[in-house]
């Protein structure tokens, strides 16, 4: 997580965006131990069932950024 945070800071993301992205990744790892395509799809489905579209999109963007 520290490497990801450092990467976001180097890319010039705002403090709020960094906090949001880190929360999204923590949430993912809190629900899924092993990150696989199946786990990511399951997490996406869970997000969609619990949150507004805007929040889901933000969380998915954060996860994609982390995976890149």
PDB file of N, CA, C and O in Angstrom:
ATOM      1  N   UNK A   1       0.822  -1.196   0.000  1.00  0.00           N
ATOM      2  CA  UNK A   1       0.000   0.000   0.000  1.00  0.00           C
ATOM      3  C   UNK A   1       0.865   1.259   0.000  1.00  0.00           C
ATOM      4  O   UNK A   1       0.513   2.259  -0.625  1.00  0.00           O
ATOM      5  N   UNK A   2       1.979   1.206   0.693  1.00  0.00           N
ATOM      6  CA  UNK A   2       2.846   2.384   0.737  1.00  0.00           C
ATOM      7  C   UNK A   2       3.378   2.727  -0.648  1.00  0.00           C
ATOM      8  O   UNK A   2       3.472   3.898  -1.014  1.00  0.00           O
ATOM      9  N   UNK A   3       3.723   1.699  -1.410  1.00  0.00           N
ATOM     10  CA  UNK A   3       4.210   1.937  -2.775  1.00  0.00           C
ATOM     11  C   UNK A   3       3.117   2.566  -3.631  1.00  0.00           C
ATOM     12  O   UNK A   3       3.378   3.469  -4.425  1.00  0.00           O
ATOM     13  N   UNK A   4       1.902   2.082  -3.462  1.00  0.00           N
ATOM     14  CA  UNK A   4       0.777   2.624  -4.225  1.00  0.00           C
ATOM     15  C   UNK A   4       0.530   4.076  -3.832  1.00  0.00           C
ATOM     16  O   UNK A   4       0.300   4.925  -4.693  1.00  0.00           O
ATOM     17  N   UNK A   5       0.575   4.356  -2.548  1.00  0.00           N
ATOM     18  CA  UNK A   5       0.377   5.729  -2.088  1.00  0.00           C
ATOM     19  C   UNK A   5       1.463   6.638  -2.658  1.00  0.00           C
ATOM     20  O   UNK A   5       1.175   7.736  -3.136  1.00  0.00           O
ATOM     21  N   UNK A   6       2.685   6.185  -2.607  1.00  0.00           N
ATOM     22  CA  UNK A   6       3.798   6.966  -3.143  1.00  0.00           C
ATOM     23  C   UNK A   6       3.613   7.218  -4.639  1.00  0.00           C
ATOM     24  O   UNK A   6       3.863   8.321  -5.127  1.00  0.00           O
ATOM     25  N   UNK A   7       3.177   6.194  -5.355  1.00  0.00           N
ATOM     26  CA  UNK A   7       2.918   6.327  -6.788  1.00  0.00           C
ATOM     27  C   UNK A   7       1.843   7.400  -7.045  1.00  0.00           C
ATOM     28  O   UNK A   7       2.007   8.243  -7.927  1.00  0.00           O
ATOM     29  N   UNK A   8       0.768   7.366  -6.288  1.00  0.00           N
ATOM     30  CA  UNK A   8      -0.307   8.342  -6.457  1.00  0.00           C
ATOM     31  C   UNK A   8       0.184   9.753  -6.165  1.00  0.00           C
ATOM     32  O   UNK A   8      -0.164  10.701  -6.869  1.00  0.00           O
ATOM     33  N   UNK A   9       0.995   9.880  -5.120  1.00  0.00           N
ATOM     34  CA  UNK A   9       1.548  11.198  -4.787  1.00  0.00           C
ATOM     35  C   UNK A   9       2.436  11.716  -5.916  1.00  0.00           C
ATOM     36  O   UNK A   9       2.373  12.891  -6.275  1.00  0.00           O
ATOM     37  N   UNK A  10       3.262  10.829  -6.470  1.00  0.00           N
ATOM     38  CA  UNK A  10       4.145  11.218  -7.574  1.00  0.00           C
ATOM     39  C   UNK A  10       3.357  11.622  -8.815  1.00  0.00           C
ATOM     40  O   UNK A  10       3.806  12.450  -9.607  1.00  0.00           O
ATOM     41  N   UNK A  11       2.176  11.026  -8.973  1.00  0.00           N
ATOM     42  CA  UNK A  11       1.331  11.356 -10.114  1.00  0.00           C
ATOM     43  C   UNK A  11       0.534  12.641  -9.901  1.00  0.00           C
ATOM     44  O   UNK A  11      -0.153  13.109 -10.809  1.00  0.00           O
ATOM     45  N   UNK A  12       0.630  13.206  -8.704  1.00  0.00           N
ATOM     46  CA  UNK A  12      -0.010  14.480  -8.416  1.00  0.00           C
ATOM     47  C   UNK A  12      -1.477  14.397  -8.008  1.00  0.00           C
ATOM     48  O   UNK A  12      -2.205  15.385  -8.112  1.00  0.00           O
ATOM     49  N   UNK A  13      -1.917  13.230  -7.545  1.00  0.00           N
ATOM     50  CA  UNK A  13      -3.287  13.100  -7.081  1.00  0.00           C
ATOM     51  C   UNK A  13      -3.478  13.904  -5.805  1.00  0.00           C
ATOM     52  O   UNK A  13      -2.545  14.060  -5.017  1.00  0.00           O
ATOM     53  N   UNK A  14      -4.690  14.416  -5.601  1.00  0.00           N
ATOM     54  CA  UNK A  14      -4.992  15.184  -4.389  1.00  0.00           C
ATOM     55  C   UNK A  14      -5.021  14.251  -3.180  1.00  0.00           C
ATOM     56  O   UNK A  14      -5.157  13.035  -3.317  1.00  0.00           O
ATOM     57  N   UNK A  15      -4.891  14.845  -1.998  1.00  0.00           N
ATOM     58  CA  UNK A  15      -4.935  14.060  -0.757  1.00  0.00           C
ATOM     59  C   UNK A  15      -6.250  13.305  -0.620  1.00  0.00           C
ATOM     60  O   UNK A  15      -6.263  12.155  -0.181  1.00  0.00           O
ATOM     61  N   UNK A  16      -7.357  13.946  -0.993  1.00  0.00           N
ATOM     62  CA  UNK A  16      -8.665  13.282  -0.900  1.00  0.00           C
ATOM     63  C   UNK A  16      -8.758  12.093  -1.849  1.00  0.00           C
ATOM     64  O   UNK A  16      -9.292  11.046  -1.483  1.00  0.00           O
ATOM     65  N   UNK A  17      -8.247  12.249  -3.054  1.00  0.00           N
ATOM     66  CA  UNK A  17      -8.273  11.144  -4.020  1.00  0.00           C
ATOM     67  C   UNK A  17      -7.403   9.993  -3.533  1.00  0.00           C
ATOM     68  O   UNK A  17      -7.792   8.829  -3.627  1.00  0.00           O
ATOM     69  N   UNK A  18      -6.240  10.320  -3.019  1.00  0.00           N
ATOM     70  CA  UNK A  18      -5.349   9.278  -2.491  1.00  0.00           C
ATOM     71  C   UNK A  18      -6.032   8.523  -1.361  1.00  0.00           C
ATOM     72  O   UNK A  18      -5.989   7.293  -1.317  1.00  0.00           O
ATOM     73  N   UNK A  19      -6.655   9.248  -0.457  1.00  0.00           N
ATOM     74  CA  UNK A  19      -7.358   8.601   0.659  1.00  0.00           C
ATOM     75  C   UNK A  19      -8.476   7.695   0.146  1.00  0.00           C
ATOM     76  O   UNK A  19      -8.667   6.588   0.648  1.00  0.00           O
ATOM     77  N   UNK A  20      -9.198   8.164  -0.840  1.00  0.00           N
ATOM     78  CA  UNK A  20     -10.291   7.385  -1.412  1.00  0.00           C
ATOM     79  C   UNK A  20      -9.770   6.123  -2.094  1.00  0.00           C
ATOM     80  O   UNK A  20     -10.334   5.042  -1.924  1.00  0.00           O
ATOM     81  N   UNK A  21      -8.703   6.261  -2.857  1.00  0.00           N
ATOM     82  CA  UNK A  21      -8.117   5.109  -3.549  1.00  0.00           C
ATOM     83  C   UNK A  21      -7.592   4.085  -2.544  1.00  0.00           C
ATOM     84  O   UNK A  21      -7.806   2.884  -2.706  1.00  0.00           O
ATOM     85  N   UNK A  22      -6.908   4.560  -1.513  1.00  0.00           N
ATOM     86  CA  UNK A  22      -6.376   3.641  -0.508  1.00  0.00           C
ATOM     87  C   UNK A  22      -7.503   2.923   0.230  1.00  0.00           C
ATOM     88  O   UNK A  22      -7.388   1.735   0.533  1.00  0.00           O
ATOM     89  N   UNK A  23      -8.583   3.631   0.516  1.00  0.00           N
ATOM     90  CA  UNK A  23      -9.737   3.003   1.150  1.00  0.00           C
ATOM     91  C   UNK A  23     -10.318   1.919   0.240  1.00  0.00           C
ATOM     92  O   UNK A  23     -10.668   0.833   0.702  1.00  0.00           O
ATOM     93  N   UNK A  24     -10.416   2.219  -1.036  1.00  0.00           N
ATOM     94  CA  UNK A  24     -10.971   1.261  -1.990  1.00  0.00           C
ATOM     95  C   UNK A  24     -10.146  -0.021  -2.032  1.00  0.00           C
ATOM     96  O   UNK A  24     -10.698  -1.119  -2.098  1.00  0.00           O
ATOM     97  N   UNK A  25      -8.833   0.122  -1.995  1.00  0.00           N
ATOM     98  CA  UNK A  25      -7.954  -1.052  -2.027  1.00  0.00           C
ATOM     99  C   UNK A  25      -8.034  -1.812  -0.711  1.00  0.00           C
ATOM    100  O   UNK A  25      -8.043  -3.043  -0.706  1.00  0.00           O
ATOM    101  N   UNK A  26      -8.092  -1.098   0.392  1.00  0.00           N
ATOM    102  CA  UNK A  26      -8.248  -1.762   1.698  1.00  0.00           C
ATOM    103  C   UNK A  26      -9.558  -2.541   1.748  1.00  0.00           C
ATOM    104  O   UNK A  26      -9.610  -3.657   2.266  1.00  0.00           O
ATOM    105  N   UNK A  27     -10.604  -1.944   1.210  1.00  0.00           N
ATOM    106  CA  UNK A  27     -11.904  -2.606   1.180  1.00  0.00           C
ATOM    107  C   UNK A  27     -11.830  -3.883   0.339  1.00  0.00           C
ATOM    108  O   UNK A  27     -12.368  -4.920   0.726  1.00  0.00           O
ATOM    109  N   UNK A  28     -11.172  -3.800  -0.794  1.00  0.00           N
ATOM    110  CA  UNK A  28     -11.014  -4.979  -1.656  1.00  0.00           C
ATOM    111  C   UNK A  28     -10.291  -6.096  -0.916  1.00  0.00           C
ATOM    112  O   UNK A  28     -10.761  -7.233  -0.889  1.00  0.00           O
ATOM    113  N   UNK A  29      -9.142  -5.772  -0.312  1.00  0.00           N
ATOM    114  CA  UNK A  29      -8.378  -6.797   0.384  1.00  0.00           C
ATOM    115  C   UNK A  29      -9.065  -7.275   1.658  1.00  0.00           C
ATOM    116  O   UNK A  29      -8.799  -8.381   2.129  1.00  0.00           O
ATOM    117  N   UNK A  30      -9.934  -6.459   2.210  1.00  0.00           N
ATOM    118  CA  UNK A  30     -10.714  -6.893   3.366  1.00  0.00           C
ATOM    119  C   UNK A  30     -11.768  -7.931   3.003  1.00  0.00           C
ATOM    120  O   UNK A  30     -12.170  -8.739   3.841  1.00  0.00           O
ATOM    121  N   UNK A  31     -12.210  -7.903   1.757  1.00  0.00           N
ATOM    122  CA  UNK A  31     -13.242  -8.841   1.302  1.00  0.00           C
ATOM    123  C   UNK A  31     -12.661 -10.021   0.545  1.00  0.00           C
ATOM    124  O   UNK A  31     -13.228 -11.113   0.571  1.00  0.00           O
ATOM    125  N   UNK A  32     -11.556  -9.818  -0.119  1.00  0.00           N
ATOM    126  CA  UNK A  32     -10.971 -10.857  -0.978  1.00  0.00           C
ATOM    127  C   UNK A  32      -9.519 -11.097  -0.590  1.00  0.00           C
ATOM    128  O   UNK A  32      -8.702 -10.177  -0.624  1.00  0.00           O
ATOM    129  N   UNK A  33      -9.206 -12.311  -0.229  1.00  0.00           N
ATOM    130  CA  UNK A  33      -7.829 -12.653   0.151  1.00  0.00           C
ATOM    131  C   UNK A  33      -6.941 -12.783  -1.084  1.00  0.00           C
ATOM    132  O   UNK A  33      -5.844 -12.226  -1.131  1.00  0.00           O
ATOM    133  N   UNK A  34      -7.416 -13.513  -2.068  1.00  0.00           N
ATOM    134  CA  UNK A  34      -6.652 -13.739  -3.296  1.00  0.00           C
ATOM    135  C   UNK A  34      -7.285 -12.939  -4.417  1.00  0.00           C
ATOM    136  O   UNK A  34      -8.487 -13.036  -4.665  1.00  0.00           O
ATOM    137  N   UNK A  35      -6.477 -12.157  -5.083  1.00  0.00           N
ATOM    138  CA  UNK A  35      -6.987 -11.321  -6.151  1.00  0.00           C
ATOM    139  C   UNK A  35      -6.877 -12.078  -7.471  1.00  0.00           C
ATOM    140  O   UNK A  35      -5.788 -12.280  -8.009  1.00  0.00           O
ATOM    141  N   UNK A  36      -8.021 -12.483  -7.967  1.00  0.00           N
ATOM    142  CA  UNK A  36      -8.122 -13.173  -9.249  1.00  0.00           C
ATOM    143  C   UNK A  36      -9.227 -12.488 -10.044  1.00  0.00           C
ATOM    144  O   UNK A  36      -9.953 -11.647  -9.512  1.00  0.00           O
ATOM    145  N   UNK A  37      -9.350 -12.845 -11.303  1.00  0.00           N
ATOM    146  CA  UNK A  37     -10.437 -12.276 -12.108  1.00  0.00           C
ATOM    147  C   UNK A  37     -11.786 -12.566 -11.463  1.00  0.00           C
ATOM    148  O   UNK A  37     -12.661 -11.701 -11.420  1.00  0.00           O
ATOM    149  N   UNK A  38     -11.946 -13.770 -10.969  1.00  0.00           N
ATOM    150  CA  UNK A  38     -13.202 -14.168 -10.319  1.00  0.00           C
ATOM    151  C   UNK A  38     -13.459 -13.323  -9.068  1.00  0.00           C
ATOM    152  O   UNK A  38     -14.580 -12.867  -8.841  1.00  0.00           O
ATOM    153  N   UNK A  39     -12.429 -13.120  -8.269  1.00  0.00           N
ATOM    154  CA  UNK A  39     -12.573 -12.322  -7.053  1.00  0.00           C
ATOM    155  C   UNK A  39     -12.904 -10.872  -7.393  1.00  0.00           C
ATOM    156  O   UNK A  39     -13.724 -10.244  -6.724  1.00  0.00           O
ATOM    157  N   UNK A  40     -12.263 -10.343  -8.436  1.00  0.00           N
ATOM    158  CA  UNK A  40     -12.538  -8.964  -8.837  1.00  0.00           C
ATOM    159  C   UNK A  40     -13.972  -8.798  -9.326  1.00  0.00           C
ATOM    160  O   UNK A  40     -14.627  -7.803  -9.016  1.00  0.00           O
ATOM    161  N   UNK A  41     -14.453  -9.764 -10.083  1.00  0.00           N
ATOM    162  CA  UNK A  41     -15.836  -9.703 -10.557  1.00  0.00           C
ATOM    163  C   UNK A  41     -16.815  -9.816  -9.392  1.00  0.00           C
ATOM    164  O   UNK A  41     -17.838  -9.133  -9.367  1.00  0.00           O
ATOM    165  N   UNK A  42     -16.502 -10.668  -8.444  1.00  0.00           N
ATOM    166  CA  UNK A  42     -17.345 -10.815  -7.254  1.00  0.00           C
ATOM    167  C   UNK A  42     -17.387  -9.501  -6.465  1.00  0.00           C
ATOM    168  O   UNK A  42     -18.446  -9.076  -6.003  1.00  0.00           O
ATOM    169  N   UNK A  43     -16.236  -8.876  -6.321  1.00  0.00           N
ATOM    170  CA  UNK A  43     -16.165  -7.604  -5.591  1.00  0.00           C
ATOM    171  C   UNK A  43     -16.954  -6.525  -6.335  1.00  0.00           C
ATOM    172  O   UNK A  43     -17.664  -5.731  -5.718  1.00  0.00           O
ATOM    173  N   UNK A  44     -16.828  -6.504  -7.640  1.00  0.00           N
ATOM    174  CA  UNK A  44     -17.572  -5.531  -8.452  1.00  0.00           C
ATOM    175  C   UNK A  44     -19.077  -5.724  -8.274  1.00  0.00           C
ATOM    176  O   UNK A  44     -19.815  -4.752  -8.119  1.00  0.00           O
ATOM    177  N   UNK A  45     -19.527  -6.964  -8.296  1.00  0.00           N
ATOM    178  CA  UNK A  45     -20.952  -7.245  -8.087  1.00  0.00           C
ATOM    179  C   UNK A  45     -21.395  -6.782  -6.708  1.00  0.00           C
ATOM    180  O   UNK A  45     -22.474  -6.207  -6.560  1.00  0.00           O
ATOM    181  N   UNK A  46     -20.569  -7.030  -5.698  1.00  0.00           N
ATOM    182  CA  UNK A  46     -20.895  -6.594  -4.348  1.00  0.00           C
ATOM    183  C   UNK A  46     -20.992  -5.072  -4.282  1.00  0.00           C
ATOM    184  O   UNK A  46     -21.932  -4.528  -3.702  1.00  0.00           O
ATOM    185  N   UNK A  47     -20.017  -4.390  -4.880  1.00  0.00           N
ATOM    186  CA  UNK A  47     -20.055  -2.925  -4.900  1.00  0.00           C
ATOM    187  C   UNK A  47     -21.350  -2.426  -5.531  1.00  0.00           C
ATOM    188  O   UNK A  47     -22.012  -1.537  -4.996  1.00  0.00           O
ATOM    189  N   UNK A  48     -21.700  -3.008  -6.674  1.00  0.00           N
ATOM    190  CA  UNK A  48     -22.893  -2.570  -7.405  1.00  0.00           C
ATOM    191  C   UNK A  48     -24.163  -2.796  -6.602  1.00  0.00           C
ATOM    192  O   UNK A  48     -25.136  -2.059  -6.761  1.00  0.00           O
ATOM    193  N   UNK A  49     -24.165  -3.804  -5.745  1.00  0.00           N
ATOM    194  CA  UNK A  49     -25.365  -4.084  -4.945  1.00  0.00           C
ATOM    195  C   UNK A  49     -25.461  -3.211  -3.692  1.00  0.00           C
ATOM    196  O   UNK A  49     -26.515  -3.144  -3.061  1.00  0.00           O
ATOM    197  N   UNK A  50     -24.368  -2.546  -3.334  1.00  0.00           N
ATOM    198  CA  UNK A  50     -24.343  -1.796  -2.074  1.00  0.00           C
ATOM    199  C   UNK A  50     -24.194  -0.283  -2.222  1.00  0.00           C
ATOM    200  O   UNK A  50     -24.513   0.464  -1.297  1.00  0.00           O
ATOM    201  N   UNK A  51     -23.717   0.166  -3.367  1.00  0.00           N
ATOM    202  CA  UNK A  51     -23.360   1.575  -3.485  1.00  0.00           C
ATOM    203  C   UNK A  51     -23.944   2.193  -4.749  1.00  0.00           C
ATOM    204  O   UNK A  51     -24.365   1.492  -5.669  1.00  0.00           O
ATOM    205  N   UNK A  52     -23.959   3.507  -4.768  1.00  0.00           N
ATOM    206  CA  UNK A  52     -24.411   4.254  -5.942  1.00  0.00           C
ATOM    207  C   UNK A  52     -23.404   4.081  -7.082  1.00  0.00           C
ATOM    208  O   UNK A  52     -22.233   3.780  -6.852  1.00  0.00           O
ATOM    209  N   UNK A  53     -23.874   4.273  -8.291  1.00  0.00           N
ATOM    210  CA  UNK A  53     -23.049   4.072  -9.485  1.00  0.00           C
ATOM    211  C   UNK A  53     -21.772   4.907  -9.425  1.00  0.00           C
ATOM    212  O   UNK A  53     -20.698   4.419  -9.776  1.00  0.00           O
ATOM    213  N   UNK A  54     -21.875   6.133  -8.993  1.00  0.00           N
ATOM    214  CA  UNK A  54     -20.712   7.017  -8.923  1.00  0.00           C
ATOM    215  C   UNK A  54     -19.649   6.443  -7.986  1.00  0.00           C
ATOM    216  O   UNK A  54     -18.458   6.487  -8.297  1.00  0.00           O
ATOM    217  N   UNK A  55     -20.069   5.914  -6.858  1.00  0.00           N
ATOM    218  CA  UNK A  55     -19.147   5.314  -5.897  1.00  0.00           C
ATOM    219  C   UNK A  55     -18.523   4.057  -6.470  1.00  0.00           C
ATOM    220  O   UNK A  55     -17.320   3.839  -6.331  1.00  0.00           O
ATOM    221  N   UNK A  56     -19.329   3.234  -7.110  1.00  0.00           N
ATOM    222  CA  UNK A  56     -18.825   2.006  -7.729  1.00  0.00           C
ATOM    223  C   UNK A  56     -17.762   2.342  -8.765  1.00  0.00           C
ATOM    224  O   UNK A  56     -16.705   1.712  -8.800  1.00  0.00           O
ATOM    225  N   UNK A  57     -18.034   3.320  -9.599  1.00  0.00           N
ATOM    226  CA  UNK A  57     -17.072   3.701 -10.634  1.00  0.00           C
ATOM    227  C   UNK A  57     -15.770   4.209 -10.025  1.00  0.00           C
ATOM    228  O   UNK A  57     -14.688   3.895 -10.523  1.00  0.00           O
ATOM    229  N   UNK A  58     -15.865   4.984  -8.960  1.00  0.00           N
ATOM    230  CA  UNK A  58     -14.673   5.475  -8.285  1.00  0.00           C
ATOM    231  C   UNK A  58     -13.853   4.321  -7.726  1.00  0.00           C
ATOM    232  O   UNK A  58     -12.632   4.286  -7.884  1.00  0.00           O
ATOM    233  N   UNK A  59     -14.521   3.380  -7.076  1.00  0.00           N
ATOM    234  CA  UNK A  59     -13.809   2.233  -6.487  1.00  0.00           C
ATOM    235  C   UNK A  59     -13.160   1.374  -7.564  1.00  0.00           C
ATOM    236  O   UNK A  59     -12.033   0.911  -7.389  1.00  0.00           O
ATOM    237  N   UNK A  60     -13.855   1.157  -8.670  1.00  0.00           N
ATOM    238  CA  UNK A  60     -13.288   0.363  -9.758  1.00  0.00           C
ATOM    239  C   UNK A  60     -12.098   1.086 -10.383  1.00  0.00           C
ATOM    240  O   UNK A  60     -11.100   0.452 -10.725  1.00  0.00           O
ATOM    241  N   UNK A  61     -12.194   2.403 -10.532  1.00  0.00           N
ATOM    242  CA  UNK A  61     -11.070   3.179 -11.047  1.00  0.00           C
ATOM    243  C   UNK A  61      -9.865   3.046 -10.134  1.00  0.00           C
ATOM    244  O   UNK A  61      -8.739   2.899 -10.610  1.00  0.00           O
ATOM    245  N   UNK A  62     -10.089   3.096  -8.831  1.00  0.00           N
ATOM    246  CA  UNK A  62      -9.004   2.941  -7.865  1.00  0.00           C
ATOM    247  C   UNK A  62      -8.368   1.556  -7.980  1.00  0.00           C
ATOM    248  O   UNK A  62      -7.144   1.431  -7.955  1.00  0.00           O
ATOM    249  N   UNK A  63      -9.189   0.527  -8.104  1.00  0.00           N
ATOM    250  CA  UNK A  63      -8.675  -0.836  -8.221  1.00  0.00           C
ATOM    251  C   UNK A  63      -7.881  -0.992  -9.506  1.00  0.00           C
ATOM    252  O   UNK A  63      -6.807  -1.592  -9.502  1.00  0.00           O
ATOM    253  N   UNK A  64      -8.397  -0.460 -10.604  1.00  0.00           N
ATOM    254  CA  UNK A  64      -7.676  -0.533 -11.873  1.00  0.00           C
ATOM    255  C   UNK A  64      -6.332   0.175 -11.781  1.00  0.00           C
ATOM    256  O   UNK A  64      -5.332  -0.315 -12.305  1.00  0.00           O
ATOM    257  N   UNK A  65      -6.307   1.309 -11.125  1.00  0.00           N
ATOM    258  CA  UNK A  65      -5.056   2.048 -10.949  1.00  0.00           C
ATOM    259  C   UNK A  65      -4.065   1.217 -10.129  1.00  0.00           C
ATOM    260  O   UNK A  65      -2.878   1.161 -10.448  1.00  0.00           O
ATOM    261  N   UNK A  66      -4.553   0.587  -9.094  1.00  0.00           N
ATOM    262  CA  UNK A  66      -3.690  -0.265  -8.251  1.00  0.00           C
ATOM    263  C   UNK A  66      -3.144  -1.446  -9.053  1.00  0.00           C
ATOM    264  O   UNK A  66      -1.964  -1.779  -8.947  1.00  0.00           O
ATOM    265  N   UNK A  67      -3.984  -2.065  -9.837  1.00  0.00           N
ATOM    266  CA  UNK A  67      -3.558  -3.232 -10.609  1.00  0.00           C
ATOM    267  C   UNK A  67      -2.576  -2.881 -11.722  1.00  0.00           C
ATOM    268  O   UNK A  67      -1.729  -3.691 -12.098  1.00  0.00           O
ATOM    269  N   UNK A  68      -2.702  -1.661 -12.243  1.00  0.00           N
ATOM    270  CA  UNK A  68      -1.753  -1.210 -13.281  1.00  0.00           C
ATOM    271  C   UNK A  68      -0.370  -1.051 -12.677  1.00  0.00           C
ATOM    272  O   UNK A  68       0.571  -0.681 -13.379  1.00  0.00           O
TER     273      UNK A  68
END
